[in-house]
Amino acid sequence: MSAHSPAAPLGGRLLNPVTMVCGLLIAAMMAVLLTRFIFGLGAVTNLNDGYPWGLWVIVDVLIGSAFACGGFSVAMLVYIFNKGEYHPLVRPALLTSLFGYTLAGVGVIFDLGRYWNFWHILWPGYGNLNSALFETATCISVYILVMWIEFSPVFMDKLGLTVAKKKLNKVLYFFIALGTVLPMMHQSSIGTLLVLMGSQVNPLWQTPVVPLLYLLTAITMGYGVVLFESCIASSAERRKIEVHLLQPMAKVMLGLLAAFLVVRVADLLMRGALGNAFVFNLAALFFWFEMILFVLPFVLIGSVEQRRNPARLFLAGVAIMLGGSVLRLNGYLIGYDTGPGWNYFPSVPELVVTLGMFAIEVLGYIIITRRFPVLSREAAPAH
């Protein structure tokens, strides 16, 4: 994994304003979670029988795991389509995915009423092979383990474990292949969960092809996160932005996004559901917001010249990330109606936990990139 991509720790101080803010947010999150595990979900959330899934599942798990598809998306280019020039992007993308998926797996436990039984999904005797939720939970759990194995050469480089790394490289192809298949399975299964909710979901998002829509957007969101992360990391660390890699990758992202939009619009037309987008309500408003976000990257980086502009690449990545996020938010919350008498809006403690989870990712990324060989040795100042 690293043989083609010389990398080195960035170095520098770990204590700075960003890490201090992250530390405060994490401390606040831990205080909320302590209250949650002592007094229950009702003490800190606005969840109810009509809305048993709220911010922690929708944002921290469903959206968070889609954000974490950068490693999977880049790995497909490098190892399946043999695009070795993208290799310098593998480690930082995999690191982002590693934190995203690990925290998504941990975040599920926050939302479980009987969290002490979480181990049941890993025990064969409790398995339900006909359950989409079981398949999603199992795949994510296995994928987290696979990603840690894929990323372990970074720690081996730092510790000088050359012999162990050589032995791992002989079987690493197996874990890379597994790490490509598993995200396809559980990202599509997240869409299947929406299908199972039936008529409770607005026709704009209730469709048999929603597993395909979720898979396509997860891959494109992965590329969007790589654009976002590369631009942010380069700016923060005063490094040269790898436009020569991001530009062709952005073209691949646009191709997948175009395929998604064709499937999305064709499905709405064939089911006769497009009329729901012209009803004056919150669901229709968010539908158009979602569609604008998905079209915006074509406006920002549709031409070769535009894709040479780092600022446009960054904004296109943000648009893709937001578009996929709003798609999931719409299906699982805005377009979800469990019946009269039920409503949900996240509480302040729920927001604190979500911010704390994000802070862990930022803090972890800073620590590992500054102390372990993740980013390439290129250290030219950014333009």
C-alpha positions as CSV (number, residue, x, y, z in Angstrom):
1,M,0.0,0.0,0.0
2,S,2.8,2.4,0.8
3,A,5.4,1.2,-1.7
4,H,4.1,3.4,-4.4
5,S,3.5,6.4,-2.2
6,P,6.4,7.8,-0.2
7,A,4.9,9.3,3.0
8,A,6.2,11.0,6.1
9,P,4.8,12.5,9.3
10,L,4.0,16.1,9.0
11,G,5.4,16.9,12.5
12,G,4.5,20.1,14.4
13,R,2.7,20.9,17.6
14,L,-0.3,18.9,18.7
15,L,-1.6,21.6,21.1
16,N,-3.1,24.4,19.1
17,P,-6.5,26.3,19.0
18,V,-8.1,23.6,16.8
19,T,-7.1,20.7,19.0
20,M,-8.1,22.6,22.1
21,V,-11.6,23.3,20.7
22,C,-11.9,19.6,19.7
23,G,-10.9,18.6,23.2
24,L,-13.7,20.8,24.7
25,L,-16.3,19.4,22.4
26,I,-15.2,15.8,23.2
27,A,-15.4,16.6,26.9
28,A,-19.0,18.0,26.5
29,M,-19.9,14.9,24.5
30,M,-18.6,12.5,27.2
31,A,-20.7,14.4,29.8
32,V,-23.9,13.9,27.7
33,L,-23.1,10.3,27.1
34,L,-22.5,9.6,30.8
35,T,-26.0,11.0,31.5
36,R,-27.4,8.9,28.6
37,F,-26.0,5.6,29.9
38,I,-27.0,6.3,33.5
39,F,-30.5,7.7,33.0
40,G,-31.4,6.5,29.6
41,L,-32.2,7.9,26.1
42,G,-35.1,10.0,27.4
43,A,-32.9,12.1,29.6
44,V,-30.9,13.5,26.7
45,T,-32.8,12.9,23.4
46,N,-36.2,13.9,21.9
47,L,-36.7,10.4,20.5
48,N,-40.2,8.8,20.9
49,D,-42.2,5.8,19.7
50,G,-43.0,7.5,16.4
51,Y,-39.4,8.6,15.8
52,P,-37.1,5.9,17.3
53,W,-34.2,6.9,15.1
54,G,-33.0,10.5,15.3
55,L,-29.9,12.6,14.8
56,W,-27.4,10.0,16.2
57,V,-28.4,7.3,13.7
58,I,-29.2,9.5,10.7
59,V,-26.2,11.8,10.9
60,D,-23.6,10.0,12.9
61,V,-24.2,6.5,11.3
62,L,-26.0,6.8,8.0
63,I,-24.5,10.0,6.8
64,G,-21.2,9.4,8.6
65,S,-20.6,6.1,7.0
66,A,-21.3,7.6,3.6
67,F,-18.7,10.3,4.3
68,A,-16.3,7.5,5.2
69,C,-16.5,5.9,1.7
70,G,-13.5,7.9,0.5
71,G,-11.1,5.0,1.2
72,F,-13.4,2.6,-0.6
73,S,-13.9,4.9,-3.6
74,V,-10.2,5.7,-4.1
75,A,-9.2,2.0,-3.5
76,M,-11.5,1.1,-6.4
77,L,-9.6,3.4,-8.7
78,V,-6.2,2.2,-7.6
79,Y,-6.6,-1.5,-7.1
80,I,-9.5,-2.5,-9.4
81,F,-9.2,0.0,-12.3
82,N,-5.4,0.0,-11.9
83,K,-5.0,3.8,-11.7
84,G,-1.8,3.8,-9.7
85,E,-1.4,7.5,-10.1
86,Y,-4.0,8.0,-7.4
87,H,-2.0,6.0,-4.8
88,P,-0.9,9.1,-2.8
89,L,-4.5,9.7,-2.0
90,V,-5.1,6.2,-0.6
91,R,-3.7,6.6,2.9
92,P,-5.4,10.0,3.8
93,A,-8.7,8.7,2.3
94,L,-8.4,5.5,4.2
95,L,-7.6,7.4,7.4
96,T,-10.8,9.5,7.0
97,S,-12.8,6.3,6.3
98,L,-11.3,4.6,9.3
99,F,-12.4,7.3,11.7
100,G,-15.8,7.7,10.0
101,Y,-16.7,4.0,10.1
102,T,-15.3,3.3,13.5
103,L,-17.2,6.2,15.1
104,A,-20.3,5.2,13.2
105,G,-20.1,1.7,14.7
106,V,-19.6,3.2,18.1
107,G,-22.4,5.7,17.6
108,V,-24.9,2.9,17.1
109,I,-24.3,1.8,20.7
110,F,-25.4,5.3,21.9
111,D,-28.8,4.8,20.3
112,L,-29.5,1.3,21.5
113,G,-31.9,0.9,24.4
114,R,-30.2,-2.4,25.5
115,Y,-26.7,-1.4,24.5
116,W,-25.2,-4.2,26.6
117,N,-26.6,-6.7,24.1
118,F,-24.6,-5.2,21.1
119,W,-22.4,-8.2,21.0
120,H,-25.3,-10.3,19.7
121,I,-24.8,-9.1,16.1
122,L,-21.4,-10.8,16.2
123,W,-22.6,-14.1,17.6
124,P,-23.8,-16.6,15.1
125,G,-26.6,-17.9,17.3
126,Y,-28.4,-14.5,17.1
127,G,-28.0,-14.0,13.4
128,N,-31.0,-13.3,11.2
129,L,-29.9,-13.8,7.6
130,N,-33.3,-12.4,6.3
131,S,-32.7,-9.1,8.1
132,A,-31.4,-6.1,6.2
133,L,-30.5,-4.4,9.5
134,F,-28.5,-7.4,10.6
135,E,-26.7,-7.5,7.3
136,T,-25.9,-3.8,7.6
137,A,-24.6,-4.1,11.1
138,T,-22.5,-7.2,10.4
139,C,-21.0,-5.7,7.2
140,I,-20.1,-2.5,9.0
141,S,-18.5,-4.3,11.9
142,V,-16.4,-6.5,9.7
143,Y,-15.5,-3.6,7.5
144,I,-14.1,-1.6,10.4
145,L,-11.8,-4.5,11.2
146,V,-10.7,-4.8,7.6
147,M,-9.9,-1.1,7.4
148,W,-7.7,-1.3,10.5
149,I,-5.8,-4.1,8.9
150,E,-5.5,-2.1,5.6
151,F,-4.2,0.9,7.5
152,S,-1.8,-1.0,9.7
153,P,1.2,-0.6,7.4
154,V,1.2,3.1,8.4
155,F,1.9,2.0,12.1
156,M,4.4,-0.6,10.9
157,D,6.3,2.1,9.0
158,K,6.5,4.2,12.0
159,L,7.6,1.4,14.3
160,G,10.0,-0.1,11.8
161,L,8.3,-3.4,11.6
162,T,9.6,-4.2,8.1
163,V,9.4,-7.9,8.3
164,A,5.8,-7.9,9.6
165,K,4.8,-5.4,6.9
166,K,6.3,-7.7,4.1
167,K,4.3,-10.6,5.4
168,L,1.1,-8.5,5.6
169,N,1.7,-7.3,2.0
170,K,1.5,-10.9,0.8
171,V,-2.1,-11.2,1.9
172,L,-3.2,-7.5,1.8
173,Y,-4.9,-8.0,-1.6
174,F,-7.5,-10.2,0.2
175,F,-8.4,-7.4,2.6
176,I,-8.4,-4.8,-0.1
177,A,-10.9,-6.9,-2.1
178,L,-13.0,-7.5,1.0
179,G,-12.8,-3.8,1.7
180,T,-14.3,-3.1,-1.7
181,V,-17.2,-5.6,-1.5
182,L,-18.4,-4.9,2.0
183,P,-19.2,-1.1,1.5
184,M,-21.2,-2.0,-1.6
185,M,-23.3,-4.4,0.5
186,H,-24.0,-2.3,3.5
187,Q,-24.4,1.1,1.7
188,S,-27.1,-0.5,-0.5
189,S,-28.7,-2.2,2.5
190,I,-29.0,1.2,4.2
191,G,-31.3,2.0,1.3
192,T,-33.1,-1.3,1.7
193,L,-34.0,-0.3,5.2
194,L,-35.9,2.7,3.8
195,V,-37.8,0.4,1.4
196,L,-39.0,-1.6,4.4
197,M,-40.6,1.4,6.0
198,G,-43.2,1.4,3.3
199,S,-45.8,4.1,3.0
200,Q,-44.4,6.0,6.0
201,V,-41.8,7.4,3.6
202,N,-42.7,10.1,1.0
203,P,-43.0,8.8,-2.6
204,L,-40.1,11.1,-3.5
205,W,-37.8,8.8,-1.6
206,Q,-39.7,5.6,-1.3
207,T,-38.6,3.5,-4.4
208,P,-37.4,0.0,-5.1
209,V,-34.2,1.5,-6.6
210,V,-33.2,3.4,-3.4
211,P,-30.5,0.8,-2.6
212,L,-28.8,1.7,-6.0
213,L,-29.3,5.4,-5.3
214,Y,-27.6,5.1,-1.9
215,L,-24.7,3.1,-3.3
216,L,-24.1,5.6,-6.1
217,T,-24.2,8.6,-3.8
218,A,-22.0,6.8,-1.2
219,I,-19.3,6.4,-3.9
220,T,-19.6,10.0,-5.1
221,M,-19.6,11.3,-1.6
222,G,-16.4,9.4,-1.0
223,Y,-14.8,11.3,-3.9
224,G,-16.3,14.5,-2.6
225,V,-14.8,13.9,0.9
226,V,-11.4,13.3,-0.8
227,L,-11.7,16.7,-2.6
228,F,-12.7,18.4,0.7
229,E,-10.1,16.7,2.8
230,S,-7.2,17.3,0.3
231,C,-8.0,21.0,0.0
232,I,-8.4,21.5,3.8
233,A,-5.3,19.5,4.7
234,S,-3.2,21.3,2.1
235,S,-4.4,24.7,3.2
236,A,-4.0,24.0,6.9
237,E,-0.5,22.4,6.6
238,R,0.7,24.9,3.8
239,R,1.2,22.1,1.3
240,K,0.8,22.1,-2.4
241,I,-2.7,21.0,-3.5
242,E,-2.5,17.8,-5.6
243,V,-4.6,19.2,-8.4
244,H,-3.0,16.9,-10.9
245,L,-4.7,14.0,-9.0
246,L,-7.9,15.7,-7.9
247,Q,-8.8,17.0,-11.4
248,P,-9.2,13.6,-13.1
249,M,-10.7,12.1,-10.0
250,A,-13.3,14.8,-10.1
251,K,-14.2,13.8,-13.7
252,V,-14.9,10.3,-12.5
253,M,-17.0,11.7,-9.7
254,L,-19.1,13.7,-12.2
255,G,-19.6,10.6,-14.3
256,L,-21.0,8.7,-11.4
257,L,-23.1,11.7,-10.3
258,A,-24.6,11.9,-13.8
259,A,-25.5,8.2,-13.7
260,F,-27.2,8.8,-10.3
261,L,-29.2,11.8,-11.6
262,V,-30.4,9.8,-14.7
263,V,-31.6,6.9,-12.4
264,R,-33.1,9.4,-9.9
265,V,-35.1,11.4,-12.5
266,A,-36.1,8.3,-14.6
267,D,-37.4,6.6,-11.5
268,L,-39.5,9.5,-10.4
269,L,-41.0,9.8,-13.9
270,M,-41.7,6.1,-14.2
271,R,-43.4,5.9,-10.8
272,G,-45.3,9.1,-11.4
273,A,-43.9,10.5,-8.2
274,L,-42.5,13.7,-9.6
275,G,-45.7,15.5,-8.9
276,N,-45.0,15.4,-5.2
277,A,-42.1,17.8,-5.8
278,F,-44.6,20.5,-6.8
279,V,-46.7,20.4,-3.7
280,F,-46.0,23.3,-1.3
281,N,-44.7,21.5,1.7
282,L,-41.4,20.9,3.6
283,A,-40.7,17.6,1.8
284,A,-40.9,19.2,-1.6
285,L,-38.7,22.1,-0.5
286,F,-36.0,19.8,0.7
287,F,-36.3,17.7,-2.5
288,W,-35.4,20.7,-4.6
289,F,-32.6,21.6,-2.2
290,E,-31.2,18.1,-2.6
291,M,-31.4,18.2,-6.4
292,I,-29.7,21.7,-6.6
293,L,-26.8,20.3,-4.5
294,F,-26.4,17.4,-6.9
295,V,-26.5,19.6,-10.0
296,L,-24.2,22.2,-8.5
297,P,-20.9,20.3,-9.1
298,F,-21.5,20.3,-12.9
299,V,-21.8,24.1,-12.7
300,L,-18.6,24.4,-10.6
301,I,-16.3,21.9,-12.3
302,G,-18.0,20.9,-15.5
303,S,-15.1,22.0,-17.7
304,V,-11.4,21.0,-17.6
305,E,-10.4,24.6,-16.9
306,Q,-12.8,24.8,-14.0
307,R,-11.3,21.5,-12.5
308,R,-7.9,23.2,-12.4
309,N,-9.2,25.6,-9.8
310,P,-8.7,24.2,-6.2
311,A,-11.5,26.5,-4.8
312,R,-14.0,25.1,-7.3
313,L,-12.9,21.5,-6.5
314,F,-13.4,22.2,-2.8
315,L,-16.8,23.7,-3.3
316,A,-17.8,20.8,-5.6
317,G,-16.7,18.4,-2.9
318,V,-18.8,20.2,-0.3
319,A,-21.8,20.2,-2.6
320,I,-21.6,16.4,-3.2
321,M,-21.2,15.8,0.6
322,L,-24.2,18.0,1.3
323,G,-26.3,16.5,-1.5
324,G,-25.8,12.9,-0.3
325,S,-26.4,14.0,3.3
326,V,-29.7,15.8,2.5
327,L,-30.8,12.7,0.4
328,R,-30.4,10.5,3.6
329,L,-31.9,13.2,5.8
330,N,-34.9,13.5,3.5
331,G,-35.6,9.8,3.4
332,Y,-35.2,9.0,7.1
333,L,-36.5,12.2,8.6
334,I,-38.0,15.0,6.5
335,G,-39.9,12.7,4.2
336,Y,-40.8,10.2,7.0
337,D,-44.2,10.5,8.5
338,T,-45.2,7.9,11.1
339,G,-48.7,9.3,11.6
340,P,-50.5,12.1,13.4
341,G,-49.4,13.0,16.9
342,W,-45.7,12.3,16.4
343,N,-42.9,14.8,15.8
344,Y,-39.2,15.0,16.3
345,F,-36.5,17.7,16.5
346,P,-33.1,16.9,17.9
347,S,-32.3,18.1,21.4
348,V,-29.3,20.2,22.3
349,P,-27.5,17.2,24.0
350,E,-28.0,15.2,20.7
351,L,-26.3,18.1,18.8
352,V,-23.5,18.1,21.3
353,V,-22.8,14.4,20.8
354,T,-22.8,14.8,17.0
355,L,-20.3,17.7,17.3
356,G,-18.2,15.7,19.7
357,M,-18.1,12.8,17.2
358,F,-16.9,15.2,14.5
359,A,-14.3,16.6,16.8
360,I,-12.9,13.2,17.5
361,E,-12.4,12.7,13.7
362,V,-10.7,16.1,13.3
363,L,-8.4,15.5,16.4
364,G,-7.6,12.0,15.4
365,Y,-6.7,13.1,11.8
366,I,-4.4,15.8,13.1
367,I,-2.6,13.5,15.6
368,I,-2.1,10.6,13.1
369,T,-1.0,12.7,10.1
370,R,1.5,14.7,12.3
371,R,3.0,11.6,14.0
372,F,2.6,8.8,11.4
373,P,3.5,8.6,7.6
374,V,0.1,9.2,6.0
375,L,0.5,12.2,3.6
376,S,3.1,12.3,0.8
377,R,6.5,14.0,1.4
378,E,5.5,16.9,-0.9
379,A,5.9,20.0,1.2
380,A,5.9,22.8,-1.2
381,P,3.9,25.8,-0.1
382,A,0.3,26.1,-1.3
383,H,-0.5,28.7,-4.0
